[in-house]
Amino acid sequence: MKKYRLPLLSLIVVIWVSIAAILPNSRYFEIAKNLDIFATLFKEVNAYYVDEVDPDKLIRTGIDAMLYSLDPYTNYIPEEEIESFRTMTTGQYAGIGAYIGKINGRNIITMPYEGFPAYEAGLKIGDELTEVDDVNVEGYSISQISDLLKGQAKTKVQVTIKRYNEQQPLKIEIQRQKITVNNVPYFGLINNGVGYIKLEDFTTNAGKEVEEALKELKKKGAESVILD
């Protein structure tokens, strides 16, 4: 019996190690094979499909469908949307720090916030924004203009404005800075014992800002609060 114990044990160990080595390699082989199939199919569709296709849109559709097959919460955020994603989740973004509104179809600077790049660069209330980095924004929506103005902190953006009493448009270069959006832009007492809290966003610090506003209102004598 002793003659066969060592070889049998060795054989079992060798088989176990071989299986352990084959399984990962098999998985990587399947991944590589399927990526090769996807790339080949993608090239064939681009080359021979009856209509012209948009490669970026096709890949994005494939990525979104793949992730959605896992669960509804796993999403792909492309580079051009990362700033909007950060703004939505953290309340912070890199921009010029000015509020733009539509007035009679024109894009008007309605509030350059003091201490932020737009204010420091000299933008004024009433300035009409016509171009962003030589892109004509007349007819653009506010969200489209906002996307153009946002970018990485410490990068520069050039805006062209029309100003009252100025004969020629003004070109102003502004360096983007990190801007923090307040979830609670206003709170205060509206009458004796009744406080008011305006909650506009729901980013990471929203709960903390509401808590701080509530504490301040209680110090001022608020017995009830309207949360808007």
Rosetta constraint file for C-alpha pairs under 8 A:
AtomPair CA 1 CA 5 HARMONIC 6.74 0.50
AtomPair CA 2 CA 6 HARMONIC 7.59 0.50
AtomPair CA 3 CA 7 HARMONIC 7.92 0.50
AtomPair CA 4 CA 8 HARMONIC 6.02 0.50
AtomPair CA 5 CA 9 HARMONIC 6.04 0.50
AtomPair CA 6 CA 10 HARMONIC 6.01 0.50
AtomPair CA 7 CA 11 HARMONIC 5.99 0.50
AtomPair CA 8 CA 12 HARMONIC 6.27 0.50
AtomPair CA 9 CA 13 HARMONIC 6.28 0.50
AtomPair CA 10 CA 14 HARMONIC 6.10 0.50
AtomPair CA 11 CA 15 HARMONIC 6.15 0.50
AtomPair CA 12 CA 16 HARMONIC 6.12 0.50
AtomPair CA 13 CA 17 HARMONIC 6.10 0.50
AtomPair CA 14 CA 18 HARMONIC 6.07 0.50
AtomPair CA 15 CA 19 HARMONIC 6.18 0.50
AtomPair CA 16 CA 20 HARMONIC 6.18 0.50
AtomPair CA 17 CA 21 HARMONIC 6.11 0.50
AtomPair CA 18 CA 22 HARMONIC 6.08 0.50
AtomPair CA 19 CA 23 HARMONIC 6.16 0.50
AtomPair CA 20 CA 24 HARMONIC 7.18 0.50
AtomPair CA 21 CA 25 HARMONIC 6.63 0.50
AtomPair CA 22 CA 26 HARMONIC 5.82 0.50
AtomPair CA 23 CA 27 HARMONIC 6.28 0.50
AtomPair CA 24 CA 28 HARMONIC 6.23 0.50
AtomPair CA 25 CA 29 HARMONIC 6.00 0.50
AtomPair CA 26 CA 30 HARMONIC 6.23 0.50
AtomPair CA 27 CA 31 HARMONIC 6.30 0.50
AtomPair CA 28 CA 32 HARMONIC 6.10 0.50
AtomPair CA 29 CA 33 HARMONIC 5.94 0.50
AtomPair CA 30 CA 34 HARMONIC 6.08 0.50
AtomPair CA 31 CA 35 HARMONIC 6.14 0.50
AtomPair CA 32 CA 36 HARMONIC 6.13 0.50
AtomPair CA 33 CA 37 HARMONIC 6.27 0.50
AtomPair CA 34 CA 38 HARMONIC 6.11 0.50
AtomPair CA 35 CA 39 HARMONIC 6.10 0.50
AtomPair CA 36 CA 40 HARMONIC 6.09 0.50
AtomPair CA 37 CA 41 HARMONIC 6.08 0.50
AtomPair CA 38 CA 42 HARMONIC 6.01 0.50
AtomPair CA 39 CA 43 HARMONIC 6.22 0.50
AtomPair CA 40 CA 44 HARMONIC 6.20 0.50
AtomPair CA 41 CA 45 HARMONIC 6.14 0.50
AtomPair CA 42 CA 46 HARMONIC 6.26 0.50
AtomPair CA 43 CA 47 HARMONIC 6.08 0.50
AtomPair CA 44 CA 48 HARMONIC 5.81 0.50
AtomPair CA 44 CA 49 HARMONIC 7.51 0.50
AtomPair CA 45 CA 49 HARMONIC 4.98 0.50
AtomPair CA 46 CA 52 HARMONIC 7.28 0.50
AtomPair CA 46 CA 53 HARMONIC 6.37 0.50
AtomPair CA 46 CA 55 HARMONIC 7.31 0.50
AtomPair CA 49 CA 53 HARMONIC 7.71 0.50
AtomPair CA 53 CA 58 HARMONIC 7.44 0.50
AtomPair CA 54 CA 58 HARMONIC 6.12 0.50
AtomPair CA 55 CA 59 HARMONIC 6.16 0.50
AtomPair CA 56 CA 60 HARMONIC 6.12 0.50
AtomPair CA 57 CA 61 HARMONIC 6.10 0.50
AtomPair CA 58 CA 62 HARMONIC 6.32 0.50
AtomPair CA 59 CA 63 HARMONIC 6.17 0.50
AtomPair CA 60 CA 64 HARMONIC 6.05 0.50
AtomPair CA 61 CA 65 HARMONIC 6.06 0.50
AtomPair CA 62 CA 66 HARMONIC 6.11 0.50
AtomPair CA 63 CA 67 HARMONIC 6.25 0.50
AtomPair CA 63 CA 76 HARMONIC 7.44 0.50
AtomPair CA 64 CA 68 HARMONIC 6.01 0.50
AtomPair CA 64 CA 75 HARMONIC 7.06 0.50
AtomPair CA 64 CA 76 HARMONIC 6.95 0.50
AtomPair CA 65 CA 69 HARMONIC 6.23 0.50
AtomPair CA 66 CA 70 HARMONIC 7.12 0.50
AtomPair CA 67 CA 71 HARMONIC 6.82 0.50
AtomPair CA 67 CA 72 HARMONIC 7.79 0.50
AtomPair CA 67 CA 74 HARMONIC 5.96 0.50
AtomPair CA 67 CA 75 HARMONIC 6.45 0.50
AtomPair CA 67 CA 76 HARMONIC 7.81 0.50
AtomPair CA 68 CA 72 HARMONIC 5.32 0.50
AtomPair CA 68 CA 73 HARMONIC 7.65 0.50
AtomPair CA 68 CA 74 HARMONIC 6.91 0.50
AtomPair CA 68 CA 75 HARMONIC 7.68 0.50
AtomPair CA 70 CA 74 HARMONIC 7.39 0.50
AtomPair CA 77 CA 81 HARMONIC 6.24 0.50
AtomPair CA 77 CA 82 HARMONIC 6.25 0.50
AtomPair CA 77 CA 85 HARMONIC 7.65 0.50
AtomPair CA 78 CA 82 HARMONIC 6.41 0.50
AtomPair CA 81 CA 85 HARMONIC 6.28 0.50
AtomPair CA 82 CA 86 HARMONIC 6.18 0.50
AtomPair CA 83 CA 87 HARMONIC 6.19 0.50
AtomPair CA 83 CA 93 HARMONIC 6.24 0.50
AtomPair CA 83 CA 94 HARMONIC 7.64 0.50
AtomPair CA 83 CA 150 HARMONIC 7.20 0.50
AtomPair CA 83 CA 151 HARMONIC 6.78 0.50
AtomPair CA 83 CA 152 HARMONIC 7.98 0.50
AtomPair CA 84 CA 88 HARMONIC 6.16 0.50
AtomPair CA 84 CA 93 HARMONIC 7.60 0.50
AtomPair CA 84 CA 147 HARMONIC 7.79 0.50
AtomPair CA 85 CA 89 HARMONIC 6.20 0.50
AtomPair CA 86 CA 90 HARMONIC 5.57 0.50
AtomPair CA 86 CA 91 HARMONIC 6.95 0.50
AtomPair CA 86 CA 92 HARMONIC 6.40 0.50
AtomPair CA 86 CA 93 HARMONIC 6.53 0.50
AtomPair CA 87 CA 91 HARMONIC 4.55 0.50
AtomPair CA 87 CA 92 HARMONIC 4.87 0.50
AtomPair CA 87 CA 93 HARMONIC 5.24 0.50
AtomPair CA 88 CA 203 HARMONIC 6.41 0.50
AtomPair CA 89 CA 203 HARMONIC 5.18 0.50
AtomPair CA 89 CA 204 HARMONIC 6.33 0.50
AtomPair CA 90 CA 203 HARMONIC 5.25 0.50
AtomPair CA 90 CA 204 HARMONIC 5.35 0.50
AtomPair CA 90 CA 205 HARMONIC 7.56 0.50
AtomPair CA 91 CA 180 HARMONIC 5.76 0.50
AtomPair CA 91 CA 181 HARMONIC 4.94 0.50
AtomPair CA 91 CA 182 HARMONIC 7.22 0.50
AtomPair CA 91 CA 183 HARMONIC 7.73 0.50
AtomPair CA 91 CA 203 HARMONIC 5.51 0.50
AtomPair CA 91 CA 204 HARMONIC 7.26 0.50
AtomPair CA 92 CA 178 HARMONIC 6.64 0.50
AtomPair CA 92 CA 179 HARMONIC 5.47 0.50
AtomPair CA 92 CA 180 HARMONIC 4.43 0.50
AtomPair CA 92 CA 181 HARMONIC 5.99 0.50
AtomPair CA 93 CA 150 HARMONIC 7.26 0.50
AtomPair CA 93 CA 151 HARMONIC 7.91 0.50
AtomPair CA 93 CA 178 HARMONIC 5.42 0.50
AtomPair CA 93 CA 179 HARMONIC 5.22 0.50
AtomPair CA 93 CA 180 HARMONIC 6.64 0.50
AtomPair CA 94 CA 150 HARMONIC 5.70 0.50
AtomPair CA 94 CA 151 HARMONIC 5.65 0.50
AtomPair CA 94 CA 152 HARMONIC 5.77 0.50
AtomPair CA 94 CA 153 HARMONIC 5.03 0.50
AtomPair CA 94 CA 176 HARMONIC 5.73 0.50
AtomPair CA 94 CA 177 HARMONIC 4.97 0.50
AtomPair CA 94 CA 178 HARMONIC 4.10 0.50
AtomPair CA 94 CA 179 HARMONIC 5.59 0.50
AtomPair CA 95 CA 117 HARMONIC 7.98 0.50
AtomPair CA 95 CA 149 HARMONIC 5.93 0.50
AtomPair CA 95 CA 150 HARMONIC 4.53 0.50
AtomPair CA 95 CA 151 HARMONIC 6.32 0.50
AtomPair CA 95 CA 152 HARMONIC 7.93 0.50
AtomPair CA 95 CA 153 HARMONIC 7.30 0.50
AtomPair CA 95 CA 176 HARMONIC 4.70 0.50
AtomPair CA 95 CA 177 HARMONIC 5.61 0.50
AtomPair CA 95 CA 178 HARMONIC 6.46 0.50
AtomPair CA 95 CA 179 HARMONIC 6.46 0.50
AtomPair CA 96 CA 116 HARMONIC 6.61 0.50
AtomPair CA 96 CA 117 HARMONIC 5.00 0.50
AtomPair CA 96 CA 118 HARMONIC 5.06 0.50
AtomPair CA 96 CA 149 HARMONIC 6.95 0.50
AtomPair CA 96 CA 150 HARMONIC 7.49 0.50
AtomPair CA 96 CA 174 HARMONIC 7.01 0.50
AtomPair CA 96 CA 175 HARMONIC 7.21 0.50
AtomPair CA 96 CA 176 HARMONIC 5.27 0.50
AtomPair CA 96 CA 177 HARMONIC 6.53 0.50
AtomPair CA 96 CA 179 HARMONIC 7.83 0.50
AtomPair CA 97 CA 112 HARMONIC 6.33 0.50
AtomPair CA 97 CA 113 HARMONIC 5.87 0.50
AtomPair CA 97 CA 116 HARMONIC 5.35 0.50
AtomPair CA 97 CA 117 HARMONIC 6.17 0.50
AtomPair CA 97 CA 118 HARMONIC 5.84 0.50
AtomPair CA 97 CA 119 HARMONIC 7.74 0.50
AtomPair CA 97 CA 179 HARMONIC 6.50 0.50
AtomPair CA 98 CA 109 HARMONIC 6.95 0.50
AtomPair CA 98 CA 110 HARMONIC 7.68 0.50
AtomPair CA 98 CA 111 HARMONIC 5.60 0.50
AtomPair CA 98 CA 112 HARMONIC 4.15 0.50
AtomPair CA 98 CA 113 HARMONIC 5.70 0.50
AtomPair CA 98 CA 116 HARMONIC 7.92 0.50
AtomPair CA 98 CA 118 HARMONIC 6.05 0.50
AtomPair CA 98 CA 119 HARMONIC 7.68 0.50
AtomPair CA 99 CA 109 HARMONIC 6.10 0.50
AtomPair CA 99 CA 110 HARMONIC 5.71 0.50
AtomPair CA 99 CA 111 HARMONIC 4.99 0.50
AtomPair CA 99 CA 112 HARMONIC 6.24 0.50
AtomPair CA 99 CA 113 HARMONIC 7.80 0.50
AtomPair CA 100 CA 107 HARMONIC 6.47 0.50
AtomPair CA 100 CA 108 HARMONIC 5.55 0.50
AtomPair CA 100 CA 109 HARMONIC 4.64 0.50
AtomPair CA 100 CA 110 HARMONIC 5.52 0.50
AtomPair CA 100 CA 111 HARMONIC 7.09 0.50
AtomPair CA 100 CA 142 HARMONIC 6.97 0.50
AtomPair CA 101 CA 107 HARMONIC 5.84 0.50
AtomPair CA 101 CA 108 HARMONIC 5.38 0.50
AtomPair CA 101 CA 109 HARMONIC 6.50 0.50
AtomPair CA 101 CA 110 HARMONIC 6.15 0.50
AtomPair CA 101 CA 142 HARMONIC 7.00 0.50
AtomPair CA 102 CA 106 HARMONIC 5.45 0.50
AtomPair CA 102 CA 107 HARMONIC 5.02 0.50
AtomPair CA 102 CA 108 HARMONIC 6.16 0.50
AtomPair CA 102 CA 142 HARMONIC 7.49 0.50
AtomPair CA 103 CA 107 HARMONIC 6.62 0.50
AtomPair CA 103 CA 108 HARMONIC 6.52 0.50
AtomPair CA 105 CA 139 HARMONIC 7.53 0.50
AtomPair CA 106 CA 128 HARMONIC 6.77 0.50
AtomPair CA 106 CA 129 HARMONIC 7.88 0.50
AtomPair CA 106 CA 138 HARMONIC 7.10 0.50
AtomPair CA 106 CA 139 HARMONIC 7.87 0.50
AtomPair CA 107 CA 128 HARMONIC 5.58 0.50
AtomPair CA 107 CA 129 HARMONIC 5.44 0.50
AtomPair CA 107 CA 130 HARMONIC 7.25 0.50
AtomPair CA 107 CA 138 HARMONIC 7.32 0.50
AtomPair CA 107 CA 142 HARMONIC 7.66 0.50
AtomPair CA 108 CA 125 HARMONIC 7.65 0.50
AtomPair CA 108 CA 126 HARMONIC 5.76 0.50
AtomPair CA 108 CA 127 HARMONIC 5.67 0.50
AtomPair CA 108 CA 128 HARMONIC 4.51 0.50
AtomPair CA 108 CA 129 HARMONIC 6.01 0.50
AtomPair CA 109 CA 123 HARMONIC 7.73 0.50
AtomPair CA 109 CA 124 HARMONIC 6.84 0.50
AtomPair CA 109 CA 125 HARMONIC 5.28 0.50
AtomPair CA 109 CA 126 HARMONIC 5.51 0.50
AtomPair CA 109 CA 127 HARMONIC 5.33 0.50
AtomPair CA 109 CA 128 HARMONIC 6.31 0.50
AtomPair CA 109 CA 129 HARMONIC 7.01 0.50
AtomPair CA 110 CA 125 HARMONIC 4.99 0.50
AtomPair CA 110 CA 126 HARMONIC 6.14 0.50
AtomPair CA 110 CA 127 HARMONIC 7.97 0.50
AtomPair CA 111 CA 124 HARMONIC 7.54 0.50
AtomPair CA 111 CA 125 HARMONIC 5.70 0.50
AtomPair CA 112 CA 116 HARMONIC 7.58 0.50
AtomPair CA 112 CA 118 HARMONIC 5.75 0.50
AtomPair CA 112 CA 119 HARMONIC 5.13 0.50
AtomPair CA 112 CA 123 HARMONIC 6.59 0.50
AtomPair CA 112 CA 124 HARMONIC 6.56 0.50
AtomPair CA 112 CA 125 HARMONIC 6.83 0.50
AtomPair CA 113 CA 118 HARMONIC 7.31 0.50
AtomPair CA 113 CA 119 HARMONIC 6.01 0.50
AtomPair CA 114 CA 119 HARMONIC 5.57 0.50
AtomPair CA 114 CA 120 HARMONIC 7.59 0.50
AtomPair CA 115 CA 119 HARMONIC 6.42 0.50
AtomPair CA 115 CA 120 HARMONIC 6.56 0.50
AtomPair CA 116 CA 120 HARMONIC 6.24 0.50
AtomPair CA 116 CA 177 HARMONIC 7.63 0.50
AtomPair CA 116 CA 179 HARMONIC 7.97 0.50
AtomPair CA 117 CA 121 HARMONIC 5.94 0.50
AtomPair CA 117 CA 174 HARMONIC 6.33 0.50
AtomPair CA 117 CA 175 HARMONIC 6.44 0.50
AtomPair CA 117 CA 176 HARMONIC 6.56 0.50
AtomPair CA 117 CA 177 HARMONIC 6.81 0.50
AtomPair CA 118 CA 122 HARMONIC 6.45 0.50
AtomPair CA 118 CA 123 HARMONIC 5.53 0.50
AtomPair CA 118 CA 174 HARMONIC 6.71 0.50
AtomPair CA 119 CA 123 HARMONIC 5.54 0.50
AtomPair CA 119 CA 124 HARMONIC 7.25 0.50
AtomPair CA 121 CA 172 HARMONIC 7.21 0.50
AtomPair CA 121 CA 173 HARMONIC 7.47 0.50
AtomPair CA 121 CA 174 HARMONIC 6.19 0.50
AtomPair CA 123 CA 127 HARMONIC 6.95 0.50
AtomPair CA 126 CA 163 HARMONIC 7.28 0.50
AtomPair CA 126 CA 164 HARMONIC 7.81 0.50
AtomPair CA 127 CA 161 HARMONIC 6.07 0.50
AtomPair CA 127 CA 162 HARMONIC 5.86 0.50
AtomPair CA 127 CA 163 HARMONIC 5.06 0.50
AtomPair CA 127 CA 164 HARMONIC 7.40 0.50
AtomPair CA 128 CA 161 HARMONIC 5.22 0.50
AtomPair CA 128 CA 162 HARMONIC 5.02 0.50
AtomPair CA 128 CA 163 HARMONIC 6.54 0.50
AtomPair CA 129 CA 137 HARMONIC 7.61 0.50
AtomPair CA 129 CA 159 HARMONIC 7.10 0.50
AtomPair CA 129 CA 160 HARMONIC 6.09 0.50
AtomPair CA 129 CA 161 HARMONIC 4.57 0.50
AtomPair CA 129 CA 162 HARMONIC 6.67 0.50
AtomPair CA 130 CA 136 HARMONIC 5.94 0.50
AtomPair CA 130 CA 137 HARMONIC 5.51 0.50
AtomPair CA 130 CA 138 HARMONIC 5.83 0.50
AtomPair CA 130 CA 159 HARMONIC 7.63 0.50
AtomPair CA 130 CA 160 HARMONIC 5.63 0.50
AtomPair CA 130 CA 161 HARMONIC 5.57 0.50
AtomPair CA 130 CA 162 HARMONIC 7.19 0.50
AtomPair CA 131 CA 135 HARMONIC 5.13 0.50
AtomPair CA 131 CA 136 HARMONIC 4.52 0.50
AtomPair CA 131 CA 137 HARMONIC 5.34 0.50
AtomPair CA 131 CA 138 HARMONIC 7.65 0.50
AtomPair CA 131 CA 159 HARMONIC 5.57 0.50
AtomPair CA 131 CA 160 HARMONIC 4.84 0.50
AtomPair CA 131 CA 161 HARMONIC 7.10 0.50
AtomPair CA 132 CA 136 HARMONIC 6.80 0.50
AtomPair CA 132 CA 137 HARMONIC 6.93 0.50
AtomPair CA 132 CA 145 HARMONIC 7.82 0.50
AtomPair CA 132 CA 148 HARMONIC 6.82 0.50
AtomPair CA 132 CA 149 HARMONIC 7.14 0.50
AtomPair CA 132 CA 157 HARMONIC 7.15 0.50
AtomPair CA 132 CA 158 HARMONIC 5.84 0.50
AtomPair CA 132 CA 159 HARMONIC 4.58 0.50
AtomPair CA 132 CA 160 HARMONIC 6.47 0.50
AtomPair CA 133 CA 157 HARMONIC 6.16 0.50
AtomPair CA 133 CA 158 HARMONIC 4.92 0.50
AtomPair CA 133 CA 159 HARMONIC 6.10 0.50
AtomPair CA 134 CA 158 HARMONIC 7.63 0.50
AtomPair CA 134 CA 159 HARMONIC 7.68 0.50
AtomPair CA 134 CA 160 HARMONIC 7.79 0.50
AtomPair CA 137 CA 145 HARMONIC 6.85 0.50
AtomPair CA 140 CA 144 HARMONIC 6.07 0.50
AtomPair CA 140 CA 145 HARMONIC 6.47 0.50
AtomPair CA 141 CA 145 HARMONIC 6.38 0.50
AtomPair CA 142 CA 146 HARMONIC 6.04 0.50
AtomPair CA 143 CA 147 HARMONIC 6.24 0.50
AtomPair CA 144 CA 148 HARMONIC 6.55 0.50
AtomPair CA 145 CA 149 HARMONIC 6.32 0.50
AtomPair CA 146 CA 150 HARMONIC 6.20 0.50
AtomPair CA 147 CA 151 HARMONIC 7.93 0.50
AtomPair CA 149 CA 157 HARMONIC 6.91 0.50
AtomPair CA 150 CA 176 HARMONIC 7.53 0.50
AtomPair CA 151 CA 155 HARMONIC 7.11 0.50
AtomPair CA 151 CA 176 HARMONIC 7.16 0.50
AtomPair CA 152 CA 176 HARMONIC 7.12 0.50
AtomPair CA 152 CA 177 HARMONIC 7.99 0.50
AtomPair CA 153 CA 175 HARMONIC 7.80 0.50
AtomPair CA 153 CA 176 HARMONIC 5.21 0.50
AtomPair CA 153 CA 177 HARMONIC 4.82 0.50
AtomPair CA 153 CA 178 HARMONIC 5.82 0.50
AtomPair CA 154 CA 175 HARMONIC 5.68 0.50
AtomPair CA 154 CA 176 HARMONIC 5.22 0.50
AtomPair CA 154 CA 177 HARMONIC 5.87 0.50
AtomPair CA 155 CA 175 HARMONIC 5.63 0.50
AtomPair CA 155 CA 176 HARMONIC 5.60 0.50
AtomPair CA 156 CA 173 HARMONIC 6.65 0.50
AtomPair CA 156 CA 174 HARMONIC 5.54 0.50
AtomPair CA 156 CA 175 HARMONIC 4.27 0.50
AtomPair CA 156 CA 176 HARMONIC 5.91 0.50
AtomPair CA 157 CA 173 HARMONIC 5.79 0.50
AtomPair CA 157 CA 174 HARMONIC 5.40 0.50
AtomPair CA 157 CA 175 HARMONIC 6.33 0.50
AtomPair CA 157 CA 176 HARMONIC 7.18 0.50
AtomPair CA 158 CA 171 HARMONIC 6.71 0.50
AtomPair CA 158 CA 172 HARMONIC 5.62 0.50
AtomPair CA 158 CA 173 HARMONIC 4.30 0.50
AtomPair CA 158 CA 174 HARMONIC 6.14 0.50
AtomPair CA 159 CA 171 HARMONIC 5.72 0.50
AtomPair CA 159 CA 172 HARMONIC 5.39 0.50
AtomPair CA 159 CA 173 HARMONIC 6.39 0.50
AtomPair CA 159 CA 174 HARMONIC 7.70 0.50
AtomPair CA 160 CA 169 HARMONIC 6.45 0.50
AtomPair CA 160 CA 170 HARMONIC 5.51 0.50
AtomPair CA 160 CA 171 HARMONIC 4.44 0.50
AtomPair CA 160 CA 172 HARMONIC 6.35 0.50
AtomPair CA 161 CA 169 HARMONIC 5.58 0.50
AtomPair CA 161 CA 170 HARMONIC 5.28 0.50
AtomPair CA 161 CA 171 HARMONIC 6.56 0.50
AtomPair CA 161 CA 172 HARMONIC 7.94 0.50
AtomPair CA 162 CA 166 HARMONIC 7.26 0.50
AtomPair CA 162 CA 168 HARMONIC 7.33 0.50
AtomPair CA 162 CA 169 HARMONIC 4.86 0.50
AtomPair CA 162 CA 170 HARMONIC 6.40 0.50
AtomPair CA 163 CA 169 HARMONIC 7.12 0.50
AtomPair CA 163 CA 170 HARMONIC 7.61 0.50
AtomPair CA 182 CA 201 HARMONIC 7.65 0.50
AtomPair CA 183 CA 199 HARMONIC 5.72 0.50
AtomPair CA 183 CA 200 HARMONIC 5.35 0.50
AtomPair CA 183 CA 201 HARMONIC 4.66 0.50
AtomPair CA 183 CA 202 HARMONIC 6.47 0.50
AtomPair CA 183 CA 203 HARMONIC 7.03 0.50
AtomPair CA 183 CA 205 HARMONIC 7.48 0.50
AtomPair CA 183 CA 206 HARMONIC 5.47 0.50
AtomPair CA 183 CA 209 HARMONIC 6.96 0.50
AtomPair CA 184 CA 197 HARMONIC 7.06 0.50
AtomPair CA 184 CA 198 HARMONIC 5.57 0.50
AtomPair CA 184 CA 199 HARMONIC 4.74 0.50
AtomPair CA 184 CA 200 HARMONIC 6.21 0.50
AtomPair CA 184 CA 201 HARMONIC 7.52 0.50
AtomPair CA 184 CA 206 HARMONIC 7.38 0.50
AtomPair CA 184 CA 209 HARMONIC 6.34 0.50
AtomPair CA 184 CA 210 HARMONIC 6.75 0.50
AtomPair CA 185 CA 198 HARMONIC 6.45 0.50
AtomPair CA 185 CA 199 HARMONIC 7.14 0.50
AtomPair CA 185 CA 200 HARMONIC 7.35 0.50
AtomPair CA 186 CA 197 HARMONIC 6.30 0.50
AtomPair CA 186 CA 198 HARMONIC 5.44 0.50
AtomPair CA 186 CA 199 HARMONIC 7.94 0.50
AtomPair CA 187 CA 195 HARMONIC 7.41 0.50
AtomPair CA 187 CA 196 HARMONIC 5.42 0.50
AtomPair CA 187 CA 197 HARMONIC 4.38 0.50
AtomPair CA 187 CA 198 HARMONIC 6.05 0.50
AtomPair CA 187 CA 213 HARMONIC 6.46 0.50
AtomPair CA 187 CA 217 HARMONIC 7.92 0.50
AtomPair CA 188 CA 195 HARMONIC 5.68 0.50
AtomPair CA 188 CA 196 HARMONIC 5.43 0.50
AtomPair CA 188 CA 197 HARMONIC 6.83 0.50
AtomPair CA 188 CA 217 HARMONIC 6.60 0.50
AtomPair CA 189 CA 193 HARMONIC 7.40 0.50
AtomPair CA 189 CA 194 HARMONIC 5.87 0.50
AtomPair CA 189 CA 195 HARMONIC 4.30 0.50
AtomPair CA 189 CA 196 HARMONIC 5.98 0.50
AtomPair CA 189 CA 217 HARMONIC 7.02 0.50
AtomPair CA 189 CA 220 HARMONIC 7.89 0.50
AtomPair CA 189 CA 222 HARMONIC 7.10 0.50
AtomPair CA 190 CA 194 HARMONIC 6.04 0.50
AtomPair CA 190 CA 195 HARMONIC 5.88 0.50
AtomPair CA 190 CA 196 HARMONIC 6.48 0.50
AtomPair CA 191 CA 195 HARMONIC 7.40 0.50
AtomPair CA 192 CA 221 HARMONIC 7.68 0.50
AtomPair CA 192 CA 222 HARMONIC 7.28 0.50
AtomPair CA 193 CA 221 HARMONIC 5.74 0.50
AtomPair CA 193 CA 222 HARMONIC 4.21 0.50
AtomPair CA 193 CA 223 HARMONIC 4.90 0.50
AtomPair CA 193 CA 224 HARMONIC 6.39 0.50
AtomPair CA 194 CA 222 HARMONIC 5.17 0.50
AtomPair CA 194 CA 223 HARMONIC 6.07 0.50
AtomPair CA 194 CA 224 HARMONIC 5.04 0.50
AtomPair CA 194 CA 225 HARMONIC 5.56 0.50
AtomPair CA 194 CA 226 HARMONIC 7.39 0.50
AtomPair CA 195 CA 217 HARMONIC 6.17 0.50
AtomPair CA 195 CA 222 HARMONIC 5.42 0.50
AtomPair CA 195 CA 223 HARMONIC 7.60 0.50
AtomPair CA 195 CA 224 HARMONIC 6.20 0.50
AtomPair CA 195 CA 225 HARMONIC 4.47 0.50
AtomPair CA 195 CA 226 HARMONIC 6.10 0.50
AtomPair CA 196 CA 225 HARMONIC 5.57 0.50
AtomPair CA 196 CA 226 HARMONIC 4.75 0.50
AtomPair CA 196 CA 227 HARMONIC 6.14 0.50
AtomPair CA 196 CA 228 HARMONIC 7.48 0.50
AtomPair CA 197 CA 210 HARMONIC 7.51 0.50
AtomPair CA 197 CA 213 HARMONIC 7.16 0.50
AtomPair CA 197 CA 214 HARMONIC 7.86 0.50
AtomPair CA 197 CA 225 HARMONIC 7.26 0.50
AtomPair CA 197 CA 226 HARMONIC 6.20 0.50
AtomPair CA 197 CA 227 HARMONIC 4.96 0.50
AtomPair CA 197 CA 228 HARMONIC 6.07 0.50
AtomPair CA 198 CA 227 HARMONIC 6.27 0.50
AtomPair CA 198 CA 228 HARMONIC 4.95 0.50
AtomPair CA 199 CA 206 HARMONIC 7.98 0.50
AtomPair CA 199 CA 210 HARMONIC 7.65 0.50
AtomPair CA 199 CA 227 HARMONIC 7.09 0.50
AtomPair CA 199 CA 228 HARMONIC 5.88 0.50
AtomPair CA 201 CA 206 HARMONIC 6.99 0.50
AtomPair CA 202 CA 206 HARMONIC 5.33 0.50
AtomPair CA 205 CA 209 HARMONIC 6.19 0.50
AtomPair CA 206 CA 210 HARMONIC 6.27 0.50
AtomPair CA 207 CA 211 HARMONIC 6.16 0.50
AtomPair CA 208 CA 212 HARMONIC 6.20 0.50
AtomPair CA 209 CA 213 HARMONIC 6.16 0.50
AtomPair CA 210 CA 214 HARMONIC 6.05 0.50
AtomPair CA 211 CA 215 HARMONIC 6.24 0.50
AtomPair CA 212 CA 216 HARMONIC 6.30 0.50
AtomPair CA 213 CA 217 HARMONIC 6.22 0.50
AtomPair CA 214 CA 218 HARMONIC 6.17 0.50
AtomPair CA 215 CA 219 HARMONIC 6.30 0.50
AtomPair CA 216 CA 220 HARMONIC 6.45 0.50
AtomPair CA 217 CA 221 HARMONIC 6.44 0.50
AtomPair CA 217 CA 222 HARMONIC 5.35 0.50
AtomPair CA 218 CA 222 HARMONIC 4.75 0.50
AtomPair CA 218 CA 223 HARMONIC 6.87 0.50
